[in-house]
């Protein structure tokens, strides 16, 4: 694989961009802007939407767990099957409004999303030829979120919620064709030493048995922080458009998701540069502070401008936290750090909507307060884990 010249776009990175766009921004997050329309059309209360969201995150947990535990090898076949499944699940949602069907399809979609996310993110160090390539791949999450919001905003007044899901599925199929050639190993090709050089240097034994207790403790604290990050951010991600509905209206509320998508798409490049300039730990601190600020701002979001700012702060920070936290775990030399962190992140995503469904389903504002508290805990634990690991920045 030749080096990419400065100023040119790495075509391999673009495949990863579109893979994350279809799996994360569309396969997972299209549910957010279309949810108010489904609630109105199907006469749902808040609870069904929360439980269906929770099942999607259960699926995401399963997808990341099977790789983290070594039960499924992240191969080319697994990656490609997951791309197909993610697209088919988008097309399957409008077949019936039955809650069992909806929950089952969203669970399967979550599994596919988790598999695709780990398959792509763990291969980034082998694909990136410049620092910008990593940010370009992660920008796929925001690209998908932006596309999701634009679909609802532009077509929401022309077709019903079923038509919106089908439009999203069609675009996902196009992205699948392009993302198909993301460089994944065939079965048996992946080796224990097939890791970035900095990980090999930090880990004398490929099986990771010699990891010092200090680094194990640091990783444990880091994963605890990542759990609360998943808990807090997903509440905002699930209910931002619902919060905006009384202010903007059912269809126009998707404008907040468009703003979030634009900010999310730009954020990986921004935070990768910030981390280089001021260090990962300081970058995480700044990123978390802005994320908490966005959650607090949303609590008082009866004004359209405040809601749009909150959407920008949400979109502009959560991928930055993901990138920098996974970077911290990878540098500690822990085997399958990305998969292990993603597993705990997905557990937080399960717990967040479940709490809303059980306790806070009647108060969206209360949900955002819970999100802000969780994100404060996440910031504290993440920084403690980083300091304990004593990784040079």
GUKEGU-252040 format. One record per atom (N, C-alpha, C): residue in one letter; x, y, z. Coordinates in steps of 0.02 Angstrom, whole numbers, plus 50000, padded with zeros to 5 digits. Each point is the difference from the previous one (the first is absolute). Layout:
N
aXYZ/...
This chain:
393
x500424994150000/x499585005950000/x500445006250000/x499985004049948/x500445005749994/x499785005750045/x500475004550010/x499865005850042/x499555004849963/x499595003550037/x499565005049971/x500345006850000/x500005003349943/x500335006549994/x499635005250041/x500385004950028/x499675005450038/x499505003649955/x499435001750029/x499495003749964/x499524995749961/x500134993449997/x499544995449965/x499604996150051/x499434997549978/x499564996150044/x500184992749993/x500074996650057/x500154992950001/x499364996249982/x499974996749942/x499384996549980/x499824994350047/x500504996950031/x499864994650047/x499665002850062/x500235005850023/x499685003250058/x499285001649985/x499855002049938/x499315001649981/x499544993950008/x500274994149985/x499604993950010/x499814999250073/x500475001350044/x499854999750072/x499515005350020/x500075005949970/x499535005550015/x499284997949985/x499904997249941/x499324998049980/x499774993950039/x500474995650020/x499814994350041/x499725002250067/x500345004850032/x499755002650064/x499375004249989/x499955003349943/x499395004049986/x499384995649997/x500064994349965/x499404995849993/x499864996050063/x500534998050036/x499894995950060/x499805004150060/x500315005750009/x499905004050061/x499515005849987/x500185004449955/x499595005949988/x499314998449974/x499944994749959/x499364998249970/x499714993650034/x500384994750001/x499764993850029/x499795000550072/x500355004250038/x499845000950071/x499595006350013/x500225005649971/x499735006450022/x499455002949956/x499804996649946/x499435002549962/x499374999850043/x500004995650048/x499424999450045/x499855006550037/x500545004050013/x499905006150039/x499575005249964/x500175002149938/x499595005249969/x499314997649978/x499934993449987/x499354997649977/x499544998150059/x500274999550060/x499614997950058/x499395004550013/x500065006749999/x499405004150012/x499444998649950/x500174998749937/x499494998549950/x499684993250014/x500394995250022/x499734993450016/x499555000450062/x500215003850050/x499615000850061/x499315003049983/x500015005149957/x499375003349981/x499554995449958/x500304996449953/x499604995849955/x499754993750035/x500404997250045/x499824993750032/x499705000950069/x499955006350022/x499705001750065/x500374996550058/x500665000149995/x500424997150053/x500055004950058/x500114997350059/x500245004150056/x500765000249994/x500345002950049/x500735000249999/x500314993250011/x499664995650038/x500304993650020/x500174995449941/x499544998849951/x500184995549945/x500635002249963/x500065006549986/x500595002549966/x500634998750040/x499955000950066/x500584999050043/x500214992650001/x499504995550003/x500174992950003/x500284997549933/x499745002549945/x500274998149935/x500725002549992/x500125006250024/x500685002650000/x500464995750043/x499754997950057/x500404995850045/x500184993449967/x499524997049964/x500144993749966/x500545000849946/x499995005849966/x500525001349951/x500695000250033/x500035003050060/x500645000550035/x500204993250029/x499514995850017/x500154993250021/x500344996349942/x499735001049940/x500314996949941/x500705002649989/x500105006450008/x500675003049991/x500494997050051/x499764999050061/x500414996850052/x500204993049979/x499524996249974/x500154993149979/x500525000149944/x499925004649952/x500465000349944/x500715001550021/x500095004650047/x500675001650024/x500274994650047/x499554996950040/x500214995050048/x500284993749966/x499684997849947/x500224993749969/x500705000649971/x500195006249980/x500685001149977/x500485000850059/x499785003850051/x500435001150058/x500174993450035/x499524995350001/x500114993650033/x500334994849954/x500095001949937/x500324995449953/x499544994749973/x499345000750009/x499524995049975/x499905000749925/x500105005949974/x499955001249928/x500635003649978/x500304997649947/x500605003149974/x499805005749952/x500285006050009/x499815005649955/x500324999249931/x499684996249958/x500264998549933/x499615003749947/x500244999349939/x499675003149943/x499284997649993/x499904993550010/x499324997149993/x499535002950052/x500225000350063/x499585002850053/x499835007349985/x500495003849978/x499895007049984/x499495000849944/x500074996249947/x499565000849942/x499294997650015/x499944994650035/x499334997750020/x499665005250043/x500385003250044/x499725005250044/x499765006049961/x500375001949947/x499785005549957/x499324998449969/x499924993949976/x499374998049968/x499434999950051/x500144997250059/x499494999650052/x499775006950022/x500485004650008/x499825006850021/x499535003349951/x500144999249935/x499575002949948/x499314996749999/x499984993350004/x499364996549999/x499575001850061/x500315001350057/x499625001850059/x499665006849991/x500325004649965/x499685006449986/x499384999049958/x500044995449951/x499434998849956/x499464995950035/x500174996450054/x499524995650033/x499565003750050/x500235005650027/x499625003650051/x499305001949977/x499915002649938/x499325002149980/x499524994449982/x500224993850003/x499564994549980/x499394999450046/x500095001550064/x499444999850047/x500185004450061/x499485002650032/x500115004150059/x499994995850064/x499944993449993/x499994995650058/x500635001150042/x499915000950066/x500565001750043/x500514994350006/x499764993949998/x500464994350004/x500454999949938/x499695001249942/x500395000249938/x500505005850002/x499755005850019/x500445005950002/x500604998750047/x499864997350059/x500534998850047/x500504994749975/x499744994849968/x500444994749974/x500455002549945/x499725003949954/x500395002749945/x500535004850025/x499815004250048/x500495004950027/x500554996450040/x499844994450031/x500524996150034/x500504997449950/x499754997149946/x500444997449948/x500425005549968/x499695005849990/x500365005749972/x500565002250047/x499874999750065/x500515001850049/x500594995349998/x499874993549992/x500554995149995/x500435001649939/x499685001349944/x500375001749939/x500425006350009/x499715005150033/x500355006250011/x500624999050043/x499924996050054/x500574998750044/x500564996449964/x499834995149959/x500514996349963/x500365004549950/x499625004149964/x500305004449950/x500455005250033/x499775002950056/x500395005150034/x500684997250022/x500004994150032/x500634997150023/x500444998049940/x499694997049949/x500384998049940/x500365006049968/x499665005649997/x500305005949968/x500515003450046/x499805001350062/x500455004050044/x500644996450017/x499994993350006/x500614996550018/x500494999549941/x499755001349939/x500434999849941/x500265006949980/x499765005350032/x500215006749981/x500765000950003/x500354997650053/x500735001050002/x500374996949941/x499714994949967/x500324996849943/x499835003449934/x499495004150001/x499765003449940/x500255007249997/x500035003350058/x500185007150002/x500725001049977/x500095004549953/x500675001949978/x500185007050023/x499505003650025/x500105006750028/x499535000750060/x500155004450048/x499555000950057/x499295001649980/x499925003549944/x499335002049978/x499574994149980/x500324994449981/x499614994249977/x499574997250055/x500264999850061/x499604997550057/x499385004350010/x500105006550000/x499435004650007/x499514999349943/x500254998649940/x499574999349942/x499544993950008/x500274994550025/x499594994050010/x499475001350053/x500215002750057/x499525001350054/x499475005149979/x500165004249952/x499515004949975/x499394996649970/x500074993549985/x499434996449972/x499404999850046/x500124999950066/x499445000050048/x499585006249991/x500345005749998/x499645006449991/x499695000649932/x500344997349949/x499725000249932/x499344996349998/x499974994250032/x499384996250002/x499465003550039/x500195003150056/x499515003850040/x499735005849959/x500445003549965/x499785005649958/x499524997649946/x500164994649967/x499574997349948/x499324998050030/x500014997050059/x499374998150033/x499555006050011/x500305005350027/x499615006150013/x499745003149936/x500415000149948/x499795003149937/x499434996049968/x500024993450005/x499464995849972/x499345001950032/x499985000550066/x499385001550035/x499795007249987/x500495004650001/x499845007149991/x499725001449930/x500274996749949/x499795001549931/x499424995749976/x499974993850024/x499494995449975/x499444998650050/x500075002650062/x499524998550052/x499305002649985/x499955005349960/x499345002749983/x499724996849936/x500404995849967/x499794996949936/x499804992850008/x500344996350045/x499844993050011/x499924998850075/x499694994350017/x499914998550070/x500634996850028/x499974997950063/x500594997350032/x500264993749965/x499554996149970/x500224994049964/x500435001849940/x499785005049963/x500385002249942/x500685002750018/x500045003350057/x500655002750023/x500504994450013/x499774994650033/x500444994350012/x500244996949935/x499574999649950/x500194997049936/x500505004349963/x499925006550004/x500505004549969/x500684999050032/x500004999650066/x500634998950036/x500314993349981/x499594994849992/x500264993449981/x500315000249930/x499705003849955/x500275000549932/x500695003350001/x500075005350037/x500655003350006/x500514995550033/x499784996250049/x500444995350034/x500264994749952/x499584997849954/x500224995149951/x500555002849955/x499935006349982/x500525003349959/x500655000450039/x499965001950063/x500605000550042/x500324993250011/x499584994850005/x500264993250009/x500444998049941/x499785001749940/x500394998249940/x500695003350001/x500045006150025/x500645003650002/x500434997650059/x499684998850057/x500374998050060/x500224992749998/x499754996349952/x500114992849995/x500754998250001/x500425004149970/x500714998449991/x500445002550057/x499705002050057/x500415001850058/x500474994250016/x500665001150009/x500484994550006/x499954996250066/x499634994649999/x499944995450057/x500364993549984/x500304996850050/x500334993649986/x499514994449987/x500204995249959/x499604994049990/x500094995450060/x499564995050009/x500084995550058/x500694996950002/x500315000250059/x500674997150009/x500565004849986/x499865005749969/x500535004849984/x500205004450059/x499525001150046/x500145004450057/x500454996450050/x500555003350019/x500494997150045/x500045004150064/x500224997050056/x500055003650062/x500465006049995/x500514999649956/x500485005549995/x499775005249950/x499414999049970/x499745004749951/x499695006050037/x500445003750032/x499785005750040/x500435006049983/x499785006250014/x500415005849988/x500654999650039/x500525003249973/x500664999550030/x500015002450072/x499625005450015/x500025002650068/x499694995150050/x499534995849977/x499704995050044/x500494994350013/x500344997849946/x500494994750008/x500565002250047/x500225006249994/x500535002650042/x499795000250073/x499375001450012/x499765000650069/x499844993250031/x500004994849959/x499784993450023/x500494994749978/x500424997750046/x500544995349982/x499734993349976/x499424998050024/x499714993549983/x499355001149962/x499944997049940/x499415001049959/x499364997950035/x500044995250046/x499384997850033/x499805004650058/x500425005150012/x499835005350047/x500034997750073/x500344994350013/x500024997450069/x500465004150044/x500465004049970/x500495003750039/x499805007250013/x499385001749988/x499785006950012/x500055001550075/x500355005450019/x500095001650071/x499325001350034/x499964998550066/x499375001250036/x499775007249996/x500485004749999/x499815007149996/x499615001449936/x500224997049943/x499655001249938/x499324996549999/x499964994250033/x499354996650005/x499505004350039/x500255002950056/x499565004450040/x499805006249959/x500485002749965/x499865005949959/x499474998549947/x500064994249970/x499514998049948/x499324998950031/x499984997250060/x499364998950034/x499655006650014/x500375005050023/x499715006650014/x499795003349934/x500424999249949/x499845003049935/x499354997049972/x499924993550006/x499384996949975/x499395002250041/x500105001150066/x499445002450041/x499795007049976/x500495004249985/x499845006649974/x499654999549933/x500224995349959/x499694999249934/x499294997450006/x499864996150052/x499314997850013/x499555006150011/x500215004650043/x499595005850014/x499965004849941/x500525000149958/x499965003849939/x499464997349954/x499994993349992/x499474997049960/x499315001350029/x499954999750066/x499375001250035/x499745007149987/x500445004850007/x499795007049994/x499885002349929/x500474998349956/x499945002649932/x499404997149963/x499844993550014/x499464996949962/x499325002850020/x499935002350062/x499375003350019/x499905006249958/x500535004049993/x499965006049959/x499864998149927/x500384995049976/x499924998049930/x499324997249983/x499684996950049/x499344997049988/x499445005150005/x500065004750046/x499445004450016/x500095007349981/x500555001649965/x500115006949980/x499445002649955/x499814995949950/x499475002249953/x499325000050035/x499894995350046/x499385000050039/x499955006450041/x500565002150030/x500015006250039/x499855006049955/x500234999749937/x499915005749955/x499315000249968/x499634994650004/x499364999649965/x499515005550020/x499915001550065/x499525005450017/x500235006949976/x500655000849989/x500275006449979/x499985000949925/x500194994649963/x500065000549927/x499424996949962/x499634995350031/x499504996149964/x500294993249983/x499564995349981/x500214993049991/x500554999149947/x499905002949941/x500494999149946/x500595004750008/x499885006350014/x500545004950006/x500464998550059/x499774996050048/x500434998350057/x500624996349976/x499974996949941/x500584996649973/x500575004749984/x499855006649998/x500545004949987/x500534999650054/x499804998450062/x500504999250053/x500464994249985/x499724994749970/x500414994249982/x500475001549942/x499785004349954/x500445002249946/x500595003950028/x499875004550046/x500535003850032/x500484995350037/x499714995250037/x500424995150035/x500424996049951/x499724998249942/x500374996249950/x500575003949971/x499895006449984/x500545004249974/x500575000550050/x499825001250063/x500515000650053/x500374993350010/x499634994549996/x500314993450010/x500484998449943/x499815001749939/x500434998649942/x500655003950004/x499965006250025/x500615004150005/x500424998350061/x499704997450052/x500344999450064/x500614995450000/x500024994349964/x500604995950004/x500635003549977/x499945003949946/x500585003749976/x500205005450050/x499505003250031/x500155005250049/x500354997150061/x499724994650028/x500284997350062/x500664996349990/x500104997249940/x500654996949987/x500555005450000/x499845005949973/x500485005550001/x500095002850070/x499455000450038/x500045002550069/x500444995450042/x499914993449992/x500394995150038/x500745000649984/x500165001249937/x500705000849980/x500305006350031/x499615005350003/x500265006450024/x500055000450076/x499504997550036/x500005000950073/x500044993550039/x499994994349965/x500044993650033/x499314996850007/x499984993450001/x499364996450003/x499635001450065/x500355000250055/x499675000950065/x499675006850004/x500365005249981/x499705006750000/x499445000549949/x500104996749943/x499475000049949/x499364996850026/x500074994550036/x499424996750029/x499655004550051/x500395003650039/x499715004550050/x499575005349967/x500285003249948/x499645005349965/x499374997149967/x500084994249968/x499454996949964/x499434998350047/x500174997050057/x499494998250049/x499645006150028/x500385005350014/x499695006150027/x499485002849952/x500175000049936/x499525002449950/x499404995449994/x500114993550007/x499444995349996/x499525000850058/x500275000750060/x499585001250059/x499635006649992/x500345005149975/x499685006549988/x499414999449953/x500074995949948/x499454999049953/x499404996650032/x500134995250044/x499454996650034/x499635004850047/x500385004150036/x499695004950045/x499615005149960/x500285002249944/x499665005049958/x499334997249974/x499994993649983/x499394997049975/x499445000050052/x500194999750064/x499515000150054/x499595006449997/x500335005449979/x499665006549995/x499825001649928/x499954994749959/x499925001049928/x499305001349977/x499685005150025/x499345002049973/x500085005149944/x500625002249990/x500165004849947/x500334996349942/x499795001349937/x500294996449943/x500765000849995/x500255006050014/x500735001149995/x500374995750051/x499744999850062/x500324996050051/x500004992549981/x499454997749971/x499964993049980/x500504998449944/x500085004649953/x500474998949946/x500725000050026/x500145004450048/x500675000050031/x500124993550037/x499494997750037/x500064993650036/x500124994349951/x499665000249943/x500094994849949/x500715000149973/x500265006049988/x500695000749975/x500514997550050/x499885001550064/x500474997850052/x499974992350008/x499404997249994/x499944992750003/x500384996849941/x499835002349940/x500324997049941/x500745001249996/x500225005850026/x500705001849995/x500454996950051/x499724996050046/x500414997350054/x500004992450007/x499454996649986/x499984993050021/x500484995649960/x500115001549936/x500494996249962/x500715001750023/x500115006250019/x500655001950027/x500174996050062/x499514999150044/x500114996050060/x500154992849980/x499634997349952/x500114993149977/x500714999249973/x500205004449955/x500664999649970/x500565000250052/x499965004950044/x500545001050048/x500014994650054/x499414997650021/x499994994750050/x500254993449972/x499804998349940/x500264993949968/x500755000749989/x500235006049984/x500715001249993/x500374998850065/x499715002150055/x500304998850066/x500064992550013/x499464996449989/x500004992850013/x500494996349956/x500045001949936/x500464996749953/x500725001150022/x500175006050022/x500695001550020/x500204996450063/x499524997650039/x500174996150060/x500244993049983/x499924997949937/x500234993449981/x499554994450021/x499365001550012/x499524994950019/x499724996749937/x500014993349998/x499744996449943/x499265001549990/x499815001449936/x499305001449981/x499715005750041/x500415005250013/x499775005650040/x499385003349970/x499995000949934/x499435003349968/x499364996050011/x500044993449992/x499404995850009/x499775000050073/x500484999750048/x499825000050070/x499695006650021/x500295005549978/x499715006550016/x499315000749969/x499934997849938/x499365000549965/x499464995950036/x500214994350028/x499524995750037/x499715003850060/x500435003350039/x499765003750058/x499615006349979/x500215003049945/x499645005749973/x499294997949982/x499944994249968/x499344997649981/x499584998150060/x500314997650054/x499624998750061/x499705006450027/x500395005449998/x499745006550021/x499415002249956/x500054998549935/x499465001849954/x499374995950013/x500084994050026/x499414996150020/x499695002950063/x500425001750048/x499755002450065/x499655006749994/x500265004449957/x499705006749994/x499274999949979/x499834997449941/x499304999849979/x499574995650047/x500304994850029/x499614995850046/x499785004150061/x500465004150026/x499825004450056/x499435004749981/x500055002749940/x499475004649976/x499334996349996/x500014994049972/x499384996249992/x499694998250068/x500424998550049/x499754997750065/x499805005850047/x500395005449998/x499915005250051/x499835006949971/x500335001849944/x499965007049977/x499635000849934/x499574995149982/x499685000349935/x499525005949993/x499795002950055/x499525005649997/x500345006850006/x500665000150006/x500355006450007/x500635000049958/x499975003149942/x500595000549956/x500545004250034/x499805005350035/x500485004350034/x500394996050052/x499644995850039/x500334995850049/x500504995449968/x499854997749939/x500464995649964/x500655003649985/x499965006349980/x500605003749983/x500405001850063/x499675001050056/x500365001050063/x500394993850018/x499684994149992/x500354993750013/x500604999249954/x499925002149937/x500554999649952/x500595004350021/x499865006150023/x500535004650021/x500394997150059/x499644997150049/x500334997050058/x500454994249979/x499744995849955/x500394994249976/x500635002349964/x499955005349961/x500585002449962/x500535003050047/x499785003150054/x500485002550050/x500394994250031/x499644994650017/x500334994050027/x500484997149948/x499784999949938/x500424997349947/x500655003949993/x499955006550003/x500605004249993/x500494998650057/x499744999750062/x500444998850058/x500354993349995/x499624994849984/x500304993249997/x500484999449942/x499845002949943/x500444999649942/x500675003350014/x499995005850031/x500625003550015/x500404996450053/x499664997050049/x500364996050051/x500334994049967/x499644996749955/x500284994349965/x500605001949958/x499955005749968/x500565002449959/x500615001550043/x499895003350056/x500565001650045/x500314993750030/x499574995250019/x500254993850029/x500424996249950/x499795000149937/x500384996649949/x500685003349986/x500055006450019/x500635003649993/x500274999749929/x499555000749951/x500215000049930/x500285006849983/x500575000149969/x500315006449980/x499585003249946/x499855006350008/x499615003849950/x500455005149967/
